[in-house]
Amino acid sequence: MRLRSVPLPWLVLVGLLLGLLAGPAGAIDVGDPAPNFTLYNLDGLPYTLTEYGSHPVLLVFLDCEQAASGQLASRLQSDLYLPYSSKGMFVLGLDCRGCSAESIRDFGDKAAVTFPLLMKGAPVQELYDLPVNSVVLVDGGGVVRYLSEGPDIGAYNATEIRSAVDGALRDANTTKTATWGLIKSLYK
């Protein structure tokens, strides 16, 4: 029994389709729903992404033994965490190396960060399929609003992130105001 020859373009097309169907989805991208996770801080308290409700959350994937991660964490502290935490935005630093609590605490002290540093973030990094020093803004609806992909912190752009945060906060406040207006109208 002989098989007829299949034209090369058809083989390429079938190969591409099978690769898309069978292969991993790839890195998270702007507009994608953010995968949920639960990680623990240095005191053993859980942090779950969905618990932030309508608040935007900035995720930063860090390596506690890398100087570039320390520089990025320091910049996020001053550029975003300090000015925006009082407006309802949260920052979570995820240690992706698997460092001890003591090493992560030392990292946070050296970088002078006060936002939560979470342990054992490597599975979340794999889930998001991003390298260390990547920054992801998840809006109040659980959608990725901004992405700066590491490992080079030169990709970090404070102006772009601030713009995305401002938009996410504006959308969160609009939703809150609309919901509150609806609730008040029910009691008139």
Sequence and secondary structure as in RCSB ss.txt:
>XXXX:A:sequence
MRLRSVPLPWLVLVGLLLGLLAGPAGAIDVGDPAPNFTLYNLDGLPYTLTEYGSHPVLLVFLDCEQAASGQLASR
LQSDLYLPYSSKGMFVLGLDCRGCSAESIRDFGDKAAVTFPLLMKGAPVQELYDLPVNSVVLVDGGGVVRYLSEG
PDIGAYNATEIRSAVDGALRDANTTKTATWGLIKSLYK
>XXXX:A:secstr
       HHHHHHHHHHHHHHHS   S  TTSB    EEEETTS EEEGGGGTTS EEEEEE TT HHHHHHHHH
HIIIIIHHHGGGT EEEEEE S   HHHHHHHHHHHT  S EEE  HHHHHHHT  TT EEEE TTSBEEEEE  
S GGG  HHHHHHHHHHHHHHHHHHHHHHHHHHHHHT 
